[in-house]
Amino acid sequence: MTSESRPASFASMALKPSILKALGELGYELPTAIQAQTIPLILDGRDVLGQAQTGTG
């Protein structure tokens, strides 16, 4: 997935409203790079193995 195809926000992903609400209540608006690259794949039912620097999502 390239940076051009990354969702700009959690709201632009196909997340359940309850998850979006919880993210908003916690103050999270934008996914980190690893989240933006993996969440769409996970929601599509694909297996994912990701690697990111500690603390980046």
C-alpha distance matrix in Angstrom:
0.0 3.8 6.8 8.2 6.5 7.3 10.6 13.5 15.6 16.3 18.4 15.6 14.2 16.4 18.3 22.0 24.4 26.1 22.9 22.3 26.0 26.0 23.1 25.0 28.2 26.8 25.6 21.9 20.2 16.8 14.2 13.6 10.4 10.5 11.5 9.0 6.2 8.9 11.2 9.8 9.6 13.0 14.4 13.6 15.8 13.6 14.7 12.6 13.8 12.5 14.3 14.9 18.1 20.8 21.0 17.4 16.8
3.8 0.0 3.8 5.3 5.5 6.7 10.5 12.6 15.3 16.9 18.9 16.1 15.5 18.3 20.2 24.0 25.9 27.7 24.6 23.4 27.0 27.1 23.9 25.5 28.8 27.3 25.6 22.0 20.0 16.4 14.4 13.6 10.2 11.5 12.9 10.0 8.2 11.6 13.8 12.5 13.0 16.3 17.4 17.0 19.4 17.3 18.3 16.0 16.7 14.8 15.8 15.7 18.4 21.3 21.3 17.6 17.6
6.8 3.8 0.0 3.8 5.4 5.2 8.8 9.9 12.9 15.0 17.1 14.6 14.7 18.0 19.6 23.4 24.8 26.6 23.4 21.9 25.2 25.4 21.9 23.1 26.5 24.9 22.9 19.4 17.2 13.6 12.2 11.3 8.3 10.8 12.0 8.9 8.5 12.3 13.9 13.3 14.6 17.5 18.3 18.6 21.1 19.5 20.3 17.7 18.3 15.8 16.3 15.3 17.4 20.2 19.7 15.9 16.2
8.2 5.3 3.8 0.0 3.8 5.7 8.5 9.5 13.0 15.5 16.7 13.8 14.5 17.6 19.8 23.5 24.8 27.0 24.2 22.3 25.7 26.4 23.1 23.8 27.4 26.4 24.2 20.8 18.1 14.8 14.0 14.0 11.6 14.0 14.5 10.9 10.9 14.5 15.5 14.0 15.8 18.9 19.0 19.0 22.0 20.7 22.2 20.0 21.1 19.0 19.8 19.0 21.1 23.8 23.1 19.3 19.2
6.5 5.5 5.4 3.8 0.0 3.8 6.4 8.8 11.7 13.4 14.6 11.4 11.5 14.3 16.7 20.4 22.0 24.3 21.6 20.0 23.6 24.3 21.3 22.4 26.0 25.1 23.4 19.8 17.2 14.1 12.9 13.6 11.3 13.0 12.8 9.0 8.9 12.0 12.6 10.6 12.4 15.6 15.5 15.3 18.4 17.4 19.3 17.5 19.1 17.5 19.0 18.6 21.2 23.6 22.8 19.0 18.3
7.3 6.7 5.2 5.7 3.8 0.0 3.8 6.3 8.7 10.3 12.2 9.6 9.5 12.8 14.5 18.3 19.7 21.7 18.7 17.1 20.6 21.1 17.9 19.1 22.6 21.5 19.8 16.2 13.8 10.5 9.1 9.9 8.1 10.0 9.4 5.6 6.7 9.9 10.2 9.2 11.6 14.1 14.2 14.9 17.8 16.9 18.3 16.2 17.6 15.5 16.8 16.0 18.4 20.4 19.3 15.6 14.7
10.6 10.5 8.8 8.5 6.4 3.8 0.0 3.8 5.5 7.2 8.5 5.9 6.5 10.1 11.7 15.3 16.4 18.6 15.9 13.9 17.3 18.2 15.2 16.0 19.7 19.1 17.3 13.9 11.2 8.6 8.0 10.1 9.7 11.5 9.6 6.2 8.6 10.9 9.8 8.9 12.2 14.1 13.3 14.6 17.7 17.6 19.3 17.5 19.3 17.3 18.9 17.8 20.1 21.5 19.8 16.3 14.9
13.5 12.6 9.9 9.5 8.8 6.3 3.8 0.0 3.8 7.2 8.2 6.7 8.7 12.5 13.5 16.7 17.0 19.1 16.5 13.9 16.8 17.8 14.6 14.6 18.3 17.8 15.4 12.4 9.1 6.7 7.7 10.0 10.4 13.0 11.3 8.4 11.4 13.8 12.7 12.4 15.8 17.3 16.5 18.2 21.2 21.2 22.7 20.6 22.0 19.6 20.6 18.9 20.6 21.8 19.7 16.3 15.4
15.6 15.3 12.9 13.0 11.7 8.7 5.5 3.8 0.0 3.8 5.2 5.4 7.2 10.7 10.8 13.8 13.7 15.5 13.0 10.2 13.1 14.1 10.9 11.0 14.7 14.3 12.2 9.2 6.0 4.6 6.2 9.5 11.1 13.0 10.4 8.5 12.1 13.6 11.6 12.1 15.6 16.3 15.3 17.6 20.4 20.8 22.2 20.3 21.8 19.5 20.7 18.9 20.4 21.1 18.5 15.5 14.0
16.3 16.9 15.0 15.5 13.4 10.3 7.2 7.2 3.8 0.0 3.8 5.4 5.4 8.3 7.4 10.3 10.6 12.1 9.3 7.0 10.3 11.1 8.2 9.2 12.7 12.6 11.4 8.3 6.3 5.9 6.1 9.9 11.8 12.7 9.3 8.4 11.9 12.3 9.5 10.5 14.0 14.0 12.7 15.5 17.9 18.8 20.1 18.5 20.3 18.4 20.0 18.6 20.3 20.5 18.0 15.3 12.9
18.4 18.9 17.1 16.7 14.6 12.2 8.5 8.2 5.2 3.8 0.0 3.8 5.4 7.5 7.3 9.5 8.9 11.4 9.8 6.6 9.7 11.7 9.6 9.5 13.2 14.0 12.8 10.5 8.0 8.7 9.8 13.5 15.3 16.3 13.0 11.6 14.8 15.2 12.2 12.2 16.0 16.0 13.9 16.5 19.2 20.6 22.4 21.3 23.4 21.9 23.6 22.4 24.1 24.3 21.7 19.0 16.7
15.6 16.1 14.6 13.8 11.4 9.6 5.9 6.7 5.4 5.4 3.8 0.0 3.8 6.7 8.3 11.2 11.5 14.4 12.6 10.0 13.3 15.2 13.0 13.2 16.9 17.4 16.0 13.3 10.4 9.8 10.3 13.7 14.5 15.7 12.7 10.4 13.1 14.0 11.4 10.4 14.2 15.0 12.9 14.8 18.0 19.1 21.3 20.2 22.5 21.1 23.0 22.1 24.2 24.9 22.7 19.7 17.5
14.2 15.5 14.7 14.5 11.5 9.5 6.5 8.7 7.2 5.4 5.4 3.8 0.0 3.8 5.5 9.1 10.6 13.0 10.8 9.4 13.1 14.4 12.4 13.7 17.1 17.3 16.6 13.5 11.6 10.6 9.8 13.0 13.6 13.9 10.7 8.8 11.1 11.1 8.1 7.1 10.8 11.3 9.1 11.3 14.3 15.5 17.7 16.8 19.4 18.4 20.7 20.2 22.7 23.3 21.4 18.5 15.8
16.4 18.3 18.0 17.6 14.3 12.8 10.1 12.5 10.7 8.3 7.5 6.7 3.8 0.0 3.8 6.7 9.0 11.6 10.2 9.6 13.1 14.6 13.5 15.0 18.0 18.6 18.6 15.8 14.4 14.0 13.0 16.1 16.7 16.4 13.0 11.7 13.4 12.6 9.1 7.8 11.0 10.8 7.6 9.7 12.6 14.7 17.2 17.1 20.1 19.8 22.5 22.5 25.2 25.5 23.7 21.1 18.1
18.3 20.2 19.6 19.8 16.7 14.5 11.7 13.5 10.8 7.4 7.3 8.3 5.5 3.8 0.0 3.8 6.4 8.2 6.4 6.5 10.0 11.0 10.4 12.3 14.9 15.5 16.1 13.5 12.9 13.1 12.1 15.3 16.7 16.0 12.3 12.1 14.2 12.8 9.0 9.2 12.2 10.9 8.1 11.3 13.3 15.5 17.4 17.1 19.9 19.4 21.9 21.7 24.1 23.9 21.9 19.6 16.4
22.0 24.0 23.4 23.5 20.4 18.3 15.3 16.7 13.8 10.3 9.5 11.2 9.1 6.7 3.8 0.0 3.8 5.4 5.3 6.4 8.7 10.1 10.8 12.5 14.4 15.6 16.8 15.0 14.8 15.8 15.2 18.4 20.1 19.3 15.6 15.7 17.8 16.1 12.3 12.7 15.2 13.4 10.5 13.6 15.0 17.7 19.5 19.7 22.5 22.3 24.8 24.6 26.8 26.2 24.1 22.3 18.8
24.4 25.9 24.8 24.8 22.0 19.7 16.4 17.0 13.7 10.6 8.9 11.5 10.6 9.0 6.4 3.8 0.0 3.8 5.4 5.0 6.0 8.6 9.8 10.4 12.2 14.2 15.2 14.1 13.8 15.7 15.9 19.4 21.6 21.3 17.5 17.5 20.2 18.9 15.1 15.6 18.5 16.9 14.1 17.2 18.8 21.4 23.1 23.0 25.6 25.0 27.2 26.6 28.5 27.7 25.1 23.4 20.2
26.1 27.7 26.6 27.0 24.3 21.7 18.6 19.1 15.5 12.1 11.4 14.4 13.0 11.6 8.2 5.4 3.8 0.0 3.8 5.5 5.0 6.2 8.6 9.9 10.5 12.4 14.3 13.6 14.4 16.5 16.5 19.7 22.2 21.5 17.7 18.6 21.2 19.5 15.8 17.1 19.6 17.4 15.1 18.6 19.5 22.1 23.3 23.1 25.3 24.8 26.8 26.2 27.8 26.5 23.9 22.7 19.4
22.9 24.6 23.4 24.2 21.6 18.7 15.9 16.5 13.0 9.3 9.8 12.6 10.8 10.2 6.4 5.3 5.4 3.8 0.0 3.8 5.3 5.1 6.1 8.5 9.8 10.6 12.3 10.9 11.9 13.5 13.0 16.1 18.6 17.8 14.0 15.1 17.7 16.1 12.5 14.3 16.8 14.6 12.9 16.6 17.5 19.6 20.5 19.9 21.9 21.2 23.1 22.4 24.0 22.8 20.3 19.0 15.6
22.3 23.4 21.9 22.3 20.0 17.1 13.9 13.9 10.2 7.0 6.6 10.0 9.4 9.6 6.5 6.4 5.0 5.5 3.8 0.0 3.8 5.5 5.1 6.1 8.6 9.9 10.5 9.1 9.1 11.1 11.6 15.1 17.7 17.7 14.0 14.3 17.5 16.6 13.1 14.4 17.6 16.1 14.2 17.6 19.3 21.2 22.4 21.5 23.5 22.2 24.0 22.8 24.3 23.4 20.6 19.0 16.0
26.0 27.0 25.2 25.7 23.6 20.6 17.3 16.8 13.1 10.3 9.7 13.3 13.1 13.1 10.0 8.7 6.0 5.0 5.3 3.8 0.0 3.8 5.5 5.1 6.2 8.7 9.8 9.9 10.6 13.4 14.4 17.8 20.7 20.8 17.1 17.8 21.0 20.1 16.6 18.2 21.2 19.5 17.6 21.1 22.5 24.6 25.6 24.7 26.5 25.3 26.8 25.4 26.5 25.2 22.1 21.0 18.1
26.0 27.1 25.4 26.4 24.3 21.1 18.2 17.8 14.1 11.1 11.7 15.2 14.4 14.6 11.0 10.1 8.6 6.2 5.1 5.5 3.8 0.0 3.8 5.4 5.1 6.2 8.7 8.7 10.7 13.3 13.8 16.6 19.8 19.4 15.9 17.4 20.5 19.2 16.1 18.3 21.0 18.8 17.6 21.3 22.2 24.0 24.5 23.4 24.8 23.5 24.7 23.3 24.2 22.5 19.4 18.8 15.8
23.1 23.9 21.9 23.1 21.3 17.9 15.2 14.6 10.9 8.2 9.6 13.0 12.4 13.5 10.4 10.8 9.8 8.6 6.1 5.1 5.5 3.8 0.0 3.8 5.5 5.1 6.3 5.2 7.2 9.6 10.2 13.0 16.3 16.3 13.0 14.3 17.6 16.8 14.0 16.3 19.2 17.5 16.6 20.3 21.5 22.8 23.2 21.7 22.9 21.1 22.1 20.5 21.2 19.9 16.7 15.7 13.0
25.0 25.5 23.1 23.8 22.4 19.1 16.0 14.6 11.0 9.2 9.5 13.2 13.7 15.0 12.3 12.5 10.4 9.9 8.5 6.1 5.1 5.4 3.8 0.0 3.8 5.3 5.0 5.5 6.5 10.0 11.8 14.9 18.2 18.9 15.7 16.4 19.9 19.7 16.8 18.8 21.9 20.7 19.4 22.9 24.5 25.9 26.6 25.0 26.3 24.3 25.2 23.2 23.8 22.5 19.1 18.0 15.8
28.2 28.8 26.5 27.4 26.0 22.6 19.7 18.3 14.7 12.7 13.2 16.9 17.1 18.0 14.9 14.4 12.2 10.5 9.8 8.6 6.2 5.1 5.5 3.8 0.0 3.8 5.4 7.6 9.8 13.2 14.7 17.3 20.9 21.3 18.2 19.4 22.8 22.2 19.4 21.7 24.6 22.9 21.8 25.5 26.7 28.2 28.6 27.0 28.1 26.2 26.9 24.9 25.1 23.3 19.8 19.4 17.2
26.8 27.3 24.9 26.4 25.1 21.5 19.1 17.8 14.3 12.6 14.0 17.4 17.3 18.6 15.5 15.6 14.2 12.4 10.6 9.9 8.7 6.2 5.1 5.3 3.8 0.0 3.8 5.7 9.0 11.8 12.9 14.9 18.6 18.8 16.1 17.8 21.1 20.5 18.2 21.0 23.6 21.9 21.4 25.1 26.1 27.1 27.1 25.2 25.8 23.7 24.0 21.8 21.7 19.8 16.2 16.1 14.2
25.6 25.6 22.9 24.2 23.4 19.8 17.3 15.4 12.2 11.4 12.8 16.0 16.6 18.6 16.1 16.8 15.2 14.3 12.3 10.5 9.8 8.7 6.3 5.0 5.4 3.8 0.0 3.8 6.4 9.4 11.5 13.5 17.2 18.2 15.7 16.8 20.4 20.5 18.4 20.8 23.7 22.6 22.1 25.6 27.0 27.8 28.0 25.8 26.4 23.9 24.1 21.5 21.3 19.9 16.2 15.5 14.2
21.9 22.0 19.4 20.8 19.8 16.2 13.9 12.4 9.2 8.3 10.5 13.3 13.5 15.8 13.5 15.0 14.1 13.6 10.9 9.1 9.9 8.7 5.2 5.5 7.6 5.7 3.8 0.0 3.8 6.1 7.7 10.0 13.6 14.6 12.0 13.0 16.6 16.8 14.8 17.2 20.1 19.3 18.9 22.3 23.8 24.4 24.6 22.4 23.0 20.5 20.8 18.4 18.6 17.6 14.1 12.8 11.2
20.2 20.0 17.2 18.1 17.2 13.8 11.2 9.1 6.0 6.3 8.0 10.4 11.6 14.4 12.9 14.8 13.8 14.4 11.9 9.1 10.6 10.7 7.2 6.5 9.8 9.0 6.4 3.8 0.0 3.8 6.9 9.8 12.9 14.6 12.0 11.9 15.6 16.5 14.5 16.2 19.4 19.2 18.5 21.5 23.6 24.2 24.9 22.7 23.7 21.1 21.6 19.3 19.9 19.5 16.3 14.2 12.8
16.8 16.4 13.6 14.8 14.1 10.5 8.6 6.7 4.6 5.9 8.7 9.8 10.6 14.0 13.1 15.8 15.7 16.5 13.5 11.1 13.4 13.3 9.6 10.0 13.2 11.8 9.4 6.1 3.8 0.0 3.8 6.5 9.3 11.4 9.2 8.7 12.4 13.8 12.4 14.0 17.1 17.4 17.2 19.9 22.0 22.1 22.7 20.3 21.0 18.3 18.7 16.4 17.2 17.5 14.6 11.9 10.8
14.2 14.4 12.2 14.0 12.9 9.1 8.0 7.7 6.2 6.1 9.8 10.3 9.8 13.0 12.1 15.2 15.9 16.5 13.0 11.6 14.4 13.8 10.2 11.8 14.7 12.9 11.5 7.7 6.9 3.8 0.0 3.8 6.5 7.8 5.5 5.5 9.1 10.2 9.2 11.3 14.0 14.2 14.6 17.2 19.1 18.8 19.2 16.6 17.2 14.5 15.2 13.1 14.5 14.9 12.5 9.5 7.9
13.6 13.6 11.3 14.0 13.6 9.9 10.1 10.0 9.5 9.9 13.5 13.7 13.0 16.1 15.3 18.4 19.4 19.7 16.1 15.1 17.8 16.6 13.0 14.9 17.3 14.9 13.5 10.0 9.8 6.5 3.8 0.0 3.8 5.5 5.1 6.0 8.6 10.0 10.4 12.8 14.7 15.1 16.4 18.7 20.2 19.3 19.0 15.9 15.8 12.5 12.4 9.9 10.9 11.8 9.8 6.3 5.9
10.4 10.2 8.3 11.6 11.3 8.1 9.7 10.4 11.1 11.8 15.3 14.5 13.6 16.7 16.7 20.1 21.6 22.2 18.6 17.7 20.7 19.8 16.3 18.2 20.9 18.6 17.2 13.6 12.9 9.3 6.5 3.8 0.0 3.8 5.5 5.1 6.2 8.6 10.2 12.0 13.3 14.5 16.1 17.8 19.4 17.9 17.6 14.3 14.1 10.8 10.7 8.7 10.5 12.5 11.6 7.8 7.9
10.5 11.5 10.8 14.0 13.0 10.0 11.5 13.0 13.0 12.7 16.3 15.7 13.9 16.4 16.0 19.3 21.3 21.5 17.8 17.7 20.8 19.4 16.3 18.9 21.3 18.8 18.2 14.6 14.6 11.4 7.8 5.5 3.8 0.0 3.8 5.5 5.1 6.1 8.3 10.7 11.2 11.9 14.2 15.9 16.8 15.1 14.3 10.9 10.5 7.2 7.7 6.5 9.3 11.0 10.7 7.3 6.4
11.5 12.9 12.0 14.5 12.8 9.4 9.6 11.3 10.4 9.3 13.0 12.7 10.7 13.0 12.3 15.6 17.5 17.7 14.0 14.0 17.1 15.9 13.0 15.7 18.2 16.1 15.7 12.0 12.0 9.2 5.5 5.1 5.5 3.8 0.0 3.8 5.4 5.3 5.6 8.5 10.0 10.0 11.6 13.9 15.1 14.2 14.0 11.2 11.8 9.3 10.6 9.7 12.1 12.9 11.7 8.6 6.2
9.0 10.0 8.9 10.9 9.0 5.6 6.2 8.4 8.5 8.4 11.6 10.4 8.8 11.7 12.1 15.7 17.5 18.6 15.1 14.3 17.8 17.4 14.3 16.4 19.4 17.8 16.8 13.0 11.9 8.7 5.5 6.0 5.1 5.5 3.8 0.0 3.8 5.7 5.9 7.2 9.3 10.6 11.5 13.3 15.3 14.5 15.1 12.5 13.7 11.4 12.8 12.0 14.5 15.9 14.7 11.2 9.6
6.2 8.2 8.5 10.9 8.9 6.7 8.6 11.4 12.1 11.9 14.8 13.1 11.1 13.4 14.2 17.8 20.2 21.2 17.7 17.5 21.0 20.5 17.6 19.9 22.8 21.1 20.4 16.6 15.6 12.4 9.1 8.6 6.2 5.1 5.4 3.8 0.0 3.8 6.2 6.8 7.4 9.5 11.2 12.1 13.8 12.2 12.6 9.9 10.9 8.9 10.9 11.0 14.1 16.0 15.8 12.3 10.9
8.9 11.6 12.3 14.5 12.0 9.9 10.9 13.8 13.6 12.3 15.2 14.0 11.1 12.6 12.8 16.1 18.9 19.5 16.1 16.6 20.1 19.2 16.8 19.7 22.2 20.5 20.5 16.8 16.5 13.8 10.2 10.0 8.6 6.1 5.3 5.7 3.8 0.0 3.8 5.6 5.2 6.2 8.6 9.9 10.9 9.3 9.4 6.8 8.6 7.4 10.3 11.1 14.5 15.8 15.6 12.8 10.5
11.2 13.8 13.9 15.5 12.6 10.2 9.8 12.7 11.6 9.5 12.2 11.4 8.1 9.1 9.0 12.3 15.1 15.8 12.5 13.1 16.6 16.1 14.0 16.8 19.4 18.2 18.4 14.8 14.5 12.4 9.2 10.4 10.2 8.3 5.6 5.9 6.2 3.8 0.0 3.8 5.4 5.1 6.1 8.5 9.9 9.8 10.6 9.1 11.4 10.7 13.4 13.8 16.9 17.5 16.6 13.9 11.0
9.8 12.5 13.3 14.0 10.6 9.2 8.9 12.4 12.1 10.5 12.2 10.4 7.1 7.8 9.2 12.7 15.6 17.1 14.3 14.4 18.2 18.3 16.3 18.8 21.7 21.0 20.8 17.2 16.2 14.0 11.3 12.8 12.0 10.7 8.5 7.2 6.8 5.6 3.8 0.0 3.8 5.5 5.1 6.2 8.9 9.0 11.0 10.3 13.2 12.9 15.9 16.6 19.8 20.9 20.1 17.1 14.5
9.6 13.0 14.6 15.8 12.4 11.6 12.2 15.8 15.6 14.0 16.0 14.2 10.8 11.0 12.2 15.2 18.5 19.6 16.8 17.6 21.2 21.0 19.2 21.9 24.6 23.6 23.7 20.1 19.4 17.1 14.0 14.7 13.3 11.2 10.0 9.3 7.4 5.2 5.4 3.8 0.0 3.8 5.4 5.0 6.6 5.5 7.5 7.2 10.5 11.1 14.5 16.1 19.6 20.8 20.7 17.9 15.4
13.0 16.3 17.5 18.9 15.6 14.1 14.1 17.3 16.3 14.0 16.0 15.0 11.3 10.8 10.9 13.4 16.9 17.4 14.6 16.1 19.5 18.8 17.5 20.7 22.9 21.9 22.6 19.3 19.2 17.4 14.2 15.1 14.5 11.9 10.0 10.6 9.5 6.2 5.1 5.5 3.8 0.0 3.8 5.3 5.1 5.3 6.6 6.8 10.2 11.2 14.7 16.3 19.6 20.2 19.9 17.7 14.6
14.4 17.4 18.3 19.0 15.5 14.2 13.3 16.5 15.3 12.7 13.9 12.9 9.1 7.6 8.1 10.5 14.1 15.1 12.9 14.2 17.6 17.6 16.6 19.4 21.8 21.4 22.1 18.9 18.5 17.2 14.6 16.4 16.1 14.2 11.6 11.5 11.2 8.6 6.1 5.1 5.4 3.8 0.0 3.8 5.3 7.4 9.8 10.5 14.0 14.7 18.1 19.3 22.5 22.9 22.1 19.8 16.6
13.6 17.0 18.6 19.0 15.3 14.9 14.6 18.2 17.6 15.5 16.5 14.8 11.3 9.7 11.3 13.6 17.2 18.6 16.6 17.6 21.1 21.3 20.3 22.9 25.5 25.1 25.6 22.3 21.5 19.9 17.2 18.7 17.8 15.9 13.9 13.3 12.1 9.9 8.5 6.2 5.0 5.3 3.8 0.0 3.8 5.6 9.1 10.6 14.3 15.6 19.2 20.8 24.3 25.1 24.8 22.2 19.3
15.8 19.4 21.1 22.0 18.4 17.8 17.7 21.2 20.4 17.9 19.2 18.0 14.3 12.6 13.3 15.0 18.8 19.5 17.5 19.3 22.5 22.2 21.5 24.5 26.7 26.1 27.0 23.8 23.6 22.0 19.1 20.2 19.4 16.8 15.1 15.3 13.8 10.9 9.9 8.9 6.6 5.1 5.3 3.8 0.0 3.8 6.7 9.2 13.0 15.0 18.7 20.8 24.3 24.9 24.8 22.7 19.7
13.6 17.3 19.5 20.7 17.4 16.9 17.6 21.2 20.8 18.8 20.6 19.1 15.5 14.7 15.5 17.7 21.4 22.1 19.6 21.2 24.6 24.0 22.8 25.9 28.2 27.1 27.8 24.4 24.2 22.1 18.8 19.3 17.9 15.1 14.2 14.5 12.2 9.3 9.8 9.0 5.5 5.3 7.4 5.6 3.8 0.0 3.8 6.3 10.0 12.3 16.0 18.5 22.1 23.1 23.6 21.3 18.7
14.7 18.3 20.3 22.2 19.3 18.3 19.3 22.7 22.2 20.1 22.4 21.3 17.7 17.2 17.4 19.5 23.1 23.3 20.5 22.4 25.6 24.5 23.2 26.6 28.6 27.1 28.0 24.6 24.9 22.7 19.2 19.0 17.6 14.3 14.0 15.1 12.6 9.4 10.6 11.0 7.5 6.6 9.8 9.1 6.7 3.8 0.0 3.8 7.0 10.0 13.6 16.5 20.0 20.8 21.7 19.9 17.4
12.6 16.0 17.7 20.0 17.5 16.2 17.5 20.6 20.3 18.5 21.3 20.2 16.8 17.1 17.1 19.7 23.0 23.1 19.9 21.5 24.7 23.4 21.7 25.0 27.0 25.2 25.8 22.4 22.7 20.3 16.6 15.9 14.3 10.9 11.2 12.5 9.9 6.8 9.1 10.3 7.2 6.8 10.5 10.6 9.2 6.3 3.8 0.0 3.8 6.2 9.9 12.7 16.3 17.3 18.4 16.4 14.3
13.8 16.7 18.3 21.1 19.1 17.6 19.3 22.0 21.8 20.3 23.4 22.5 19.4 20.1 19.9 22.5 25.6 25.3 21.9 23.5 26.5 24.8 22.9 26.3 28.1 25.8 26.4 23.0 23.7 21.0 17.2 15.8 14.1 10.5 11.8 13.7 10.9 8.6 11.4 13.2 10.5 10.2 14.0 14.3 13.0 10.0 7.0 3.8 0.0 3.8 7.0 10.3 13.8 14.9 16.5 15.0 13.5
12.5 14.8 15.8 19.0 17.5 15.5 17.3 19.6 19.5 18.4 21.9 21.1 18.4 19.8 19.4 22.3 25.0 24.8 21.2 22.2 25.3 23.5 21.1 24.3 26.2 23.7 23.9 20.5 21.1 18.3 14.5 12.5 10.8 7.2 9.3 11.4 8.9 7.4 10.7 12.9 11.1 11.2 14.7 15.6 15.0 12.3 10.0 6.2 3.8 0.0 3.8 6.7 10.3 11.8 13.4 11.5 10.5
14.3 15.8 16.3 19.8 19.0 16.8 18.9 20.6 20.7 20.0 23.6 23.0 20.7 22.5 21.9 24.8 27.2 26.8 23.1 24.0 26.8 24.7 22.1 25.2 26.9 24.0 24.1 20.8 21.6 18.7 15.2 12.4 10.7 7.7 10.6 12.8 10.9 10.3 13.4 15.9 14.5 14.7 18.1 19.2 18.7 16.0 13.6 9.9 7.0 3.8 0.0 3.8 7.0 9.0 11.3 9.9 10.0
14.9 15.7 15.3 19.0 18.6 16.0 17.8 18.9 18.9 18.6 22.4 22.1 20.2 22.5 21.7 24.6 26.6 26.2 22.4 22.8 25.4 23.3 20.5 23.2 24.9 21.8 21.5 18.4 19.3 16.4 13.1 9.9 8.7 6.5 9.7 12.0 11.0 11.1 13.8 16.6 16.1 16.3 19.3 20.8 20.8 18.5 16.5 12.7 10.3 6.7 3.8 0.0 3.8 6.3 8.2 6.5 7.7
18.1 18.4 17.4 21.1 21.2 18.4 20.1 20.6 20.4 20.3 24.1 24.2 22.7 25.2 24.1 26.8 28.5 27.8 24.0 24.3 26.5 24.2 21.2 23.8 25.1 21.7 21.3 18.6 19.9 17.2 14.5 10.9 10.5 9.3 12.1 14.5 14.1 14.5 16.9 19.8 19.6 19.6 22.5 24.3 24.3 22.1 20.0 16.3 13.8 10.3 7.0 3.8 0.0 3.8 6.3 5.8 8.4
20.8 21.3 20.2 23.8 23.6 20.4 21.5 21.8 21.1 20.5 24.3 24.9 23.3 25.5 23.9 26.2 27.7 26.5 22.8 23.4 25.2 22.5 19.9 22.5 23.3 19.8 19.9 17.6 19.5 17.5 14.9 11.8 12.5 11.0 12.9 15.9 16.0 15.8 17.5 20.9 20.8 20.2 22.9 25.1 24.9 23.1 20.8 17.3 14.9 11.8 9.0 6.3 3.8 0.0 3.8 5.7 7.7
21.0 21.3 19.7 23.1 22.8 19.3 19.8 19.7 18.5 18.0 21.7 22.7 21.4 23.7 21.9 24.1 25.1 23.9 20.3 20.6 22.1 19.4 16.7 19.1 19.8 16.2 16.2 14.1 16.3 14.6 12.5 9.8 11.6 10.7 11.7 14.7 15.8 15.6 16.6 20.1 20.7 19.9 22.1 24.8 24.8 23.6 21.7 18.4 16.5 13.4 11.3 8.2 6.3 3.8 0.0 3.8 5.7
17.4 17.6 15.9 19.3 19.0 15.6 16.3 16.3 15.5 15.3 19.0 19.7 18.5 21.1 19.6 22.3 23.4 22.7 19.0 19.0 21.0 18.8 15.7 18.0 19.4 16.1 15.5 12.8 14.2 11.9 9.5 6.3 7.8 7.3 8.6 11.2 12.3 12.8 13.9 17.1 17.9 17.7 19.8 22.2 22.7 21.3 19.9 16.4 15.0 11.5 9.9 6.5 5.8 5.7 3.8 0.0 3.8
16.8 17.6 16.2 19.2 18.3 14.7 14.9 15.4 14.0 12.9 16.7 17.5 15.8 18.1 16.4 18.8 20.2 19.4 15.6 16.0 18.1 15.8 13.0 15.8 17.2 14.2 14.2 11.2 12.8 10.8 7.9 5.9 7.9 6.4 6.2 9.6 10.9 10.5 11.0 14.5 15.4 14.6 16.6 19.3 19.7 18.7 17.4 14.3 13.5 10.5 10.0 7.7 8.4 7.7 5.7 3.8 0.0
